[in-house]
Amino acid sequence: MTRLLGYVDLSEPHFVAAVLAIVFNPLFWNVVARWEHKTRKLSKAFGSPRLACYTLGGAILLLNVLRSHCFTQAMLSQPRMQSLDNPAAYHVGLALLGVGGVFVFSSFLALGFTGTFLGDYFGILKEARVTMFPFSVLDNPMYWGSTAIYLGWAIVHASPTGLLLTAVVALIYMVAILYEEPFTAEIYQQKASQACKRS
């Protein structure tokens, strides 16, 4: 880590923008989704929970595009690491991009749009928690697939800045998981108890 920091100017504006985007995105979607779960104000404003969820999902996608742009600009604005600037490392980076892409894309297919973009907070619940691939081999595959993509992107660019930002991505996702998992479990417990009361 000390060696990485020797390459990275932490005060460089693109780096600061990337860190802010990385921190902001999960904070935004968790705050908005919990507010919606508590008040249903987005569902009322858009006329239906599904349309409100699609709108939030669209906003999250745009924020993720912005985050990836900031990440890339931060890498390009700072020095490359010579020890990573070789064909072997480049191919490792490509492999990580591929594996991460598989986890992200297969997670989306398994969850669908509303499952991916916090539909359960809008009352759009699945019959049960998804356990098919990639959830059968990894918890939170969307988050870890995304992290693998950023790591691969950093290695392809031989970028110590990218490696440091990937560590920030992983840390923020770990915090998000600690925050989201119990709440999601509670939503499905409430659904199960309501179903028991009806039967």
Solvent accessible surface area in square Angstrom, and as a share of the most:
residue,aa,sasa,rsa
1,M,135,0.60
2,T,117,0.68
3,R,151,0.55
4,L,28,0.14
5,L,74,0.37
6,G,70,0.67
7,Y,65,0.25
8,V,13,0.07
9,D,72,0.37
10,L,97,0.48
11,S,86,0.55
12,E,28,0.13
13,P,101,0.63
14,H,80,0.36
15,F,12,0.05
16,V,61,0.35
17,A,40,0.31
18,A,0,0.00
19,V,38,0.22
20,L,114,0.57
21,A,13,0.10
22,I,2,0.01
23,V,60,0.34
24,F,94,0.39
25,N,2,0.01
26,P,5,0.03
27,L,104,0.52
28,F,51,0.21
29,W,16,0.06
30,N,6,0.03
31,V,83,0.48
32,V,29,0.17
33,A,0,0.00
34,R,63,0.23
35,W,111,0.39
36,E,0,0.00
37,H,46,0.20
38,K,175,0.74
39,T,40,0.23
40,R,79,0.29
41,K,113,0.48
42,L,34,0.17
43,S,10,0.07
44,K,148,0.63
45,A,84,0.65
46,F,76,0.32
47,G,67,0.64
48,S,42,0.27
49,P,59,0.37
50,R,117,0.43
51,L,89,0.45
52,A,1,0.00
53,C,0,0.00
54,Y,92,0.35
55,T,57,0.33
56,L,9,0.05
57,G,0,0.00
58,G,28,0.27
59,A,35,0.27
60,I,6,0.03
61,L,85,0.42
62,L,133,0.66
63,L,36,0.18
64,N,36,0.18
65,V,101,0.58
66,L,92,0.46
67,R,10,0.04
68,S,48,0.31
69,H,101,0.45
70,C,19,0.11
71,F,0,0.00
72,T,28,0.16
73,Q,58,0.26
74,A,0,0.00
75,M,6,0.03
76,L,111,0.55
77,S,50,0.33
78,Q,16,0.07
79,P,77,0.48
80,R,125,0.46
81,M,11,0.05
82,Q,160,0.71
83,S,62,0.40
84,L,35,0.18
85,D,73,0.38
86,N,58,0.30
87,P,100,0.63
88,A,73,0.57
89,A,13,0.10
90,Y,96,0.36
91,H,114,0.51
92,V,81,0.47
93,G,0,0.00
94,L,77,0.38
95,A,59,0.46
96,L,44,0.22
97,L,41,0.21
98,G,41,0.39
99,V,77,0.44
100,G,0,0.00
101,G,29,0.27
102,V,84,0.48
103,F,39,0.16
104,V,41,0.23
105,F,130,0.54
106,S,19,0.12
107,S,0,0.00
108,F,70,0.29
109,L,116,0.58
110,A,15,0.11
111,L,32,0.16
112,G,29,0.28
113,F,61,0.25
114,T,20,0.11
115,G,25,0.25
116,T,28,0.16
117,F,17,0.07
118,L,22,0.11
119,G,0,0.00
120,D,23,0.12
121,Y,2,0.01
122,F,2,0.01
123,G,43,0.41
124,I,31,0.16
125,L,57,0.28
126,K,71,0.30
127,E,163,0.73
128,A,66,0.51
129,R,109,0.40
130,V,32,0.18
131,T,102,0.59
132,M,122,0.55
133,F,98,0.41
134,P,0,0.00
135,F,47,0.19
136,S,75,0.48
137,V,95,0.55
138,L,61,0.30
139,D,109,0.57
140,N,34,0.18
141,P,0,0.00
142,M,43,0.19
143,Y,29,0.11
144,W,73,0.26
145,G,0,0.00
146,S,16,0.10
147,T,16,0.09
148,A,18,0.14
149,I,53,0.27
150,Y,13,0.05
151,L,59,0.29
152,G,0,0.00
153,W,89,0.31
154,A,0,0.00
155,I,21,0.11
156,V,24,0.14
157,H,34,0.15
158,A,1,0.01
159,S,2,0.01
160,P,0,0.00
161,T,0,0.00
162,G,0,0.00
163,L,36,0.18
164,L,17,0.08
165,L,0,0.00
166,T,9,0.05
167,A,43,0.33
168,V,32,0.18
169,V,1,0.01
170,A,20,0.16
171,L,102,0.51
172,I,32,0.16
173,Y,6,0.02
174,M,93,0.42
175,V,84,0.49
176,A,5,0.04
177,I,24,0.12
178,L,137,0.68
179,Y,97,0.37
180,E,22,0.10
181,E,66,0.30
182,P,83,0.52
183,F,37,0.15
184,T,19,0.11
185,A,35,0.27
186,E,82,0.37
187,I,9,0.05
188,Y,33,0.12
189,Q,122,0.54
190,Q,76,0.34
191,K,57,0.24
192,A,56,0.43
193,S,52,0.34
194,Q,95,0.42
195,A,48,0.37
196,C,95,0.57
197,K,168,0.71
198,R,187,0.68
199,S,125,0.80
